[in-house]
């Protein structure tokens, strides 16, 4: 289905990618969410490290032991690797995966750069961090789908999203707010039941589902803004 590169297009494309690749999305939630839920149940992960299913990543404080630190590191590593393979599936489903050979290390490097840039931007009155997240939203598509370099992918995403910042921002905002409402209802039901196991599973599944939506949204932005018609014509010329 052809979509316009606007608010509705970005939102619809992300939802379509998740529903079209529901099996891979559910597998991601089961694996990453399950690993996280086990850590919560065993006291190896602090439940306060996430809000409404949006995780803040790997963190250690002085009160945590080496076992907890290693488990959190393993959780972060699993999340990154699972994210990479989910991105490959999303790109392949829309015919944008040119090569299946791994670029996991480049993806890890770009993820670190993106997080550092966003965090630094957030410290500078928040707005610069939001701008970076919006303008770099399509970078994973260029890195994995087009096999561009790390800085090249960030640069291509910056150029591709030029003039589309507001519709990307509002589409992602609506997607996340809607998700937070649903996750809040599920969390409320889990809290009402009062079972530690159910609460751990619900919060971990919500966090993993938030990651799926975020990854799909980035690929949706990439597929709507990246024009590969020239590359296709070069192949058949």
C-alpha positions, 0 to 999 in steps of 0.5 A: 500500500502506497503511503504519503510521507506525512503524519498519517503515513508515518503512523500507518506505516509503522503499524503495518510493519508490526502487524505484517511481521507479527510473528517476529514482533511477538518472538522479540517480545517473548525473548527480550521480555521474558529475559527481563521478566526473569531478572525482575523476579530474581531481583537482578533488574530494578523495576524503576528503570522503565516507565510505561514500557520504555526502557532506559537501558543498562545501568548499575549503581553501587548497591548492586552486586556483580551478578546483577550487573552482569545480568543487566549487561546481558539483557542490554546485549540481548536487546541490541542483538534482537533489535538488529535481527528484527530490523532485518526482518522488517526491512526484508518484508518491504523489499529493502534488505539488499544483503543478509550478511551481518552488520551487528557491530556497525549497528552497535556503534551507531546505537551508542552514537545515537544514544550519546547524541540524544542524551547530550541533546537532552541535557541541552534544554531537551529540544536538541535531543528530540531534534536528533532523535527525529532526524536520525530516526531512519538511520537504521534503514540506511545502515542495514538496508543500504549497508551504509557506514555509521556516520554516513547512515546518520547523515543520510537520515538527517538529509532524508528527514529534512522538511519532515520533522514535525510530522515524524515527531507528532506521529511518533508522539501519538504512537507512544502516547497511545501505547502508554495508555494501553500499557498503563491499563494492562499494568493497572490490571496486573497491579490489581491482581497483585501477583509479582509474576504477572506484574513482572511479565506485564511490565517486561512485555510492555517494555519489549513491545515499546521497543518493537514500535520504536524500531518499526517506526524508524523503518517506516520513516526510512521506507517512506522517505528513501527514494531508491528508484535511481538505484533500481534504474542503475541495476537494470541499465 
